[in-house]
């Protein structure tokens, strides 16, 4: 008798693939493949990053790209519409679509409908299960496709998708999905409060591939900011978007005493770079900053190992967007690198102030500057907290445990279908 993992071909719907900023998704896909899953990746957008992480080349799954904009592939969309029109479930799909559209009148709704029709019509690799990564637009395409095909679906929710989606939409998707997971307790509790069936919502930390992020056994520096020729290295990795709080971090750096010698390195792309770089100039710290842009994972790991402090000033953005538990904090902690961050969303689920990190309130440059100064001046503190952070990651954030949990969730449903 074949294992359910072999006979359930799974179509994974993603907003875009591959993406440098979503290593946690790539890591999960590779882990599922290694656990025996047969995946096909369905991407709603084509890649825009100029580089790839090595992990993307290890994933064997075929990638199918839906029309990113319907007008770009009109014949493909038209064929799907004509084919869908003849199917018995089309009227049910239209009923659901109009219900959604009345509450959210946007071109985005029509795009998701068109993408779902294309997916249902082309139906790659004889899929037997649908899984959405992100509960906003990918789950919309997945839910519409499920209505058309009758194929069940599940969902992994993360951060922005939870907090920027209206409650009515989350409630309906959580009712439709066979199960959902999310990666922070705050997100889990919010989703569970909205879910009609609370036992179908699960907490699953992404974890880290600890083989890829092996132990860093070299001795860390004893730089303390007193030597201009041996500056303390402060690192941050993340997209320059409002929820990352890079404007607050730059303001905090500008508040550090002038006698401290430090250098700040930022890794990541993002639309806010064009605003942040002039801000650094106005604050008088531009000559202390290296903007590296997006880098491959192996290069990021090298920077973790050369840095003295990792900083990330997470916040809730004006539109409600926020981080879950930023994977970069887990990665940095795995290399016994002291992290300075804020008590937003899932950050306190990893870092406890003065126990295995330094954690301050968001939107507070003065408090952040005080924590950074303390970390810069005290190498013993950095070493103590960094080692405690690494111990927590290696004990509680092992990627293999999350893959085992997801495997159980898939298998439990597949046995019912």
NORRA-V390508 format. One record per residue. RES is the residue in three letters. PSI is psi in whole degrees, -180 to 180 (* if undefined). BURIAL is # if it has 9 or more other ideal C-beta (glycine too) atoms within 8 Angstrom, else .. Layout:
res & psi & burial
RES & PSI & BURIAL
RES & PSI & BURIAL
//
This chain:
res & psi & burial
UNK & 133 & .
UNK & 148 & .
UNK & 146 & .
UNK & -29 & #
UNK & -30 & #
UNK & -38 & .
UNK & -8 & .
UNK & 91 & #
UNK & 125 & #
UNK & 126 & #
UNK & 119 & #
UNK & 116 & #
UNK & 123 & #
UNK & 151 & #
UNK & -42 & #
UNK & 150 & #
UNK & 137 & #
UNK & 158 & #
UNK & 130 & #
UNK & -33 & #
UNK & -5 & .
UNK & 52 & #
UNK & -28 & #
UNK & -32 & #
UNK & -46 & #
UNK & -41 & #
UNK & -41 & #
UNK & -42 & #
UNK & -44 & #
UNK & -41 & #
UNK & -41 & #
UNK & -41 & #
UNK & -44 & #
UNK & -25 & .
UNK & 1 & #
UNK & 5 & .
UNK & 144 & #
UNK & 104 & #
UNK & 147 & #
UNK & 131 & #
UNK & 129 & #
UNK & 109 & #
UNK & 131 & #
UNK & -16 & #
UNK & 153 & #
UNK & 156 & .
UNK & 146 & .
UNK & -18 & .
UNK & 141 & #
UNK & -15 & .
UNK & 167 & .
UNK & 149 & #
UNK & 151 & #
UNK & -31 & #
UNK & -31 & #
UNK & -31 & #
UNK & -15 & .
UNK & -21 & .
UNK & 125 & #
UNK & -17 & .
UNK & 140 & #
UNK & 146 & .
UNK & 128 & .
UNK & 128 & #
UNK & 124 & .
UNK & 164 & #
UNK & 118 & #
UNK & -42 & .
UNK & 132 & .
UNK & -35 & #
UNK & -15 & .
UNK & -24 & .
UNK & 64 & .
UNK & -38 & .
UNK & -38 & .
UNK & -43 & #
UNK & -42 & #
UNK & -44 & .
UNK & -41 & #
UNK & -38 & #
UNK & -46 & #
UNK & -44 & .
UNK & -40 & #
UNK & -34 & #
UNK & -32 & .
UNK & -9 & .
UNK & 146 & .
UNK & -27 & .
UNK & -3 & #
UNK & -40 & #
UNK & -37 & .
UNK & -40 & .
UNK & -45 & #
UNK & -39 & .
UNK & -44 & .
UNK & -42 & #
UNK & -47 & #
UNK & -34 & .
UNK & -44 & .
UNK & -43 & #
UNK & -37 & #
UNK & -31 & .
UNK & -16 & .
UNK & 85 & #
UNK & 108 & .
UNK & 154 & .
UNK & -27 & .
UNK & -39 & .
UNK & -44 & #
UNK & -38 & .
UNK & -43 & #
UNK & -37 & #
UNK & -47 & #
UNK & -42 & #
UNK & -39 & #
UNK & -41 & #
UNK & -41 & #
UNK & -45 & #
UNK & -44 & #
UNK & -36 & #
UNK & -47 & #
UNK & -32 & .
UNK & 76 & .
UNK & 140 & #
UNK & 29 & .
UNK & 51 & .
UNK & 144 & #
UNK & -4 & #
UNK & 148 & #
UNK & 138 & #
UNK & 127 & #
UNK & 135 & #
UNK & 112 & #
UNK & 134 & #
UNK & 3 & #
UNK & -108 & #
UNK & -42 & #
UNK & -38 & #
UNK & -29 & #
UNK & -48 & #
UNK & -42 & #
UNK & -45 & #
UNK & -44 & #
UNK & -42 & #
UNK & -39 & #
UNK & -40 & #
UNK & -43 & #
UNK & -39 & #
UNK & -21 & #
UNK & 6 & .
UNK & 129 & #
UNK & 163 & #
UNK & 161 & #
UNK & 174 & #
UNK & 140 & #
UNK & 117 & #
UNK & 157 & #
UNK & -85 & #
UNK & -79 & #
UNK & -41 & #
UNK & -32 & #
UNK & -49 & #
UNK & -12 & #
UNK & 3 & #
UNK & 140 & #
UNK & 152 & .
UNK & -39 & .
UNK & -37 & .
UNK & -43 & #
UNK & -44 & #
UNK & -44 & #
UNK & -40 & .
UNK & -39 & #
UNK & -29 & #
UNK & -36 & #
UNK & -39 & .
UNK & 143 & #
UNK & -36 & .
UNK & 159 & #
UNK & 148 & #
UNK & 156 & #
UNK & 168 & #
UNK & 5 & #
UNK & 154 & #
UNK & -37 & .
UNK & -44 & .
UNK & -40 & #
UNK & -47 & #
UNK & -38 & .
UNK & -46 & #
UNK & -41 & #
UNK & -36 & #
UNK & -30 & .
UNK & -15 & #
UNK & 133 & #
UNK & -36 & .
UNK & 98 & .
UNK & -26 & .
UNK & -3 & .
UNK & 6 & #
UNK & 132 & #
UNK & 148 & #
UNK & 125 & #
UNK & 103 & #
UNK & 141 & #
UNK & -42 & #
UNK & 180 & #
UNK & 142 & #
UNK & 98 & #
UNK & -12 & #
UNK & -38 & .
UNK & -32 & #
UNK & 69 & #
UNK & 170 & .
UNK & 142 & .
UNK & 105 & .
UNK & -8 & .
UNK & 153 & .
UNK & 132 & .
UNK & 159 & #
UNK & 163 & .
UNK & 27 & .
UNK & 140 & #
UNK & 15 & #
UNK & 4 & #
UNK & -13 & .
UNK & 115 & #
UNK & -24 & .
UNK & -3 & .
UNK & 71 & .
UNK & 146 & #
UNK & 134 & #
UNK & 117 & #
UNK & 128 & #
UNK & 145 & #
UNK & 141 & #
UNK & 124 & #
UNK & 156 & #
UNK & 142 & .
UNK & 83 & #
UNK & 159 & #
UNK & -40 & #
UNK & -16 & #
UNK & -15 & #
UNK & 33 & #
UNK & -27 & #
UNK & -39 & #
UNK & -41 & #
UNK & -41 & #
UNK & -41 & #
UNK & -40 & #
UNK & -43 & #
UNK & -38 & #
UNK & -21 & #
UNK & -9 & .
UNK & 146 & #
UNK & 144 & .
UNK & -21 & .
UNK & -4 & .
UNK & 137 & #
UNK & 115 & #
UNK & 163 & #
UNK & 135 & #
UNK & 131 & #
UNK & 126 & #
UNK & 132 & #
UNK & 125 & #
UNK & 158 & #
UNK & -152 & #
UNK & 147 & #
UNK & -24 & .
UNK & -8 & #
UNK & -37 & #
UNK & -20 & .
UNK & -33 & .
UNK & -38 & #
UNK & -44 & #
UNK & -33 & .
UNK & -42 & #
UNK & -38 & #
UNK & -46 & .
UNK & -34 & .
UNK & -7 & #
UNK & 23 & .
UNK & 9 & #
UNK & -33 & #
UNK & -4 & .
UNK & 9 & .
UNK & 137 & #
UNK & 119 & .
UNK & 107 & .
UNK & -18 & #
UNK & -172 & .
UNK & 137 & #
UNK & 157 & #
UNK & 159 & #
UNK & -37 & #
UNK & -35 & .
UNK & -36 & #
UNK & -43 & #
UNK & -41 & #
UNK & -40 & .
UNK & -37 & #
UNK & -40 & #
UNK & -19 & #
UNK & -14 & .
UNK & 165 & #
UNK & -31 & #
UNK & 141 & #
UNK & 134 & #
UNK & 136 & #
UNK & 117 & #
UNK & 61 & #
UNK & 147 & #
UNK & 168 & #
UNK & 119 & #
UNK & 168 & #
UNK & -31 & .
UNK & 8 & .
UNK & -8 & .
UNK & 143 & #
UNK & 163 & #
UNK & 160 & #
UNK & -106 & #
UNK & 103 & #
UNK & 126 & #
UNK & -29 & #
UNK & -30 & #
UNK & -38 & #
UNK & -43 & #
UNK & -49 & #
UNK & -43 & #
UNK & -34 & #
UNK & -19 & #
UNK & 25 & #
UNK & 40 & #
UNK & 124 & #
UNK & 130 & #
UNK & 134 & #
UNK & 120 & #
UNK & -164 & #
UNK & 165 & #
UNK & 51 & #
UNK & 140 & #
UNK & -121 & #
UNK & 0 & #
UNK & -46 & #
UNK & -12 & .
UNK & -16 & .
UNK & -48 & #
UNK & 132 & #
UNK & 128 & .
UNK & 130 & #
UNK & 7 & .
UNK & -47 & .
UNK & 21 & #
UNK & -179 & #
UNK & 121 & #
UNK & 128 & #
UNK & 172 & #
UNK & 152 & .
UNK & 165 & #
UNK & 29 & .
UNK & 85 & #
UNK & -34 & #
UNK & -46 & .
UNK & -39 & #
UNK & -41 & #
UNK & -40 & #
UNK & -41 & #
UNK & -41 & #
UNK & -43 & #
UNK & -42 & #
UNK & -43 & #
UNK & -40 & #
UNK & -45 & #
UNK & -17 & .
UNK & 87 & #
UNK & -31 & #
UNK & -41 & .
UNK & -45 & #
UNK & -44 & #
UNK & -43 & #
UNK & -49 & .
UNK & -36 & #
UNK & -42 & #
UNK & -37 & #
UNK & -38 & #
UNK & -42 & #
UNK & -42 & #
UNK & -40 & #
UNK & -43 & #
UNK & -47 & #
UNK & -21 & #
UNK & -36 & .
UNK & -11 & .
UNK & 41 & #
UNK & 124 & #
UNK & -34 & #
UNK & -34 & .
UNK & -36 & .
UNK & -37 & #
UNK & -40 & #
UNK & -40 & .
UNK & -46 & #
UNK & -41 & #
UNK & -44 & #
UNK & -40 & .
UNK & -46 & #
UNK & -50 & #
UNK & -39 & #
UNK & -36 & .
UNK & -39 & #
UNK & -29 & #
UNK & -19 & .
UNK & -19 & .
UNK & * & .
//
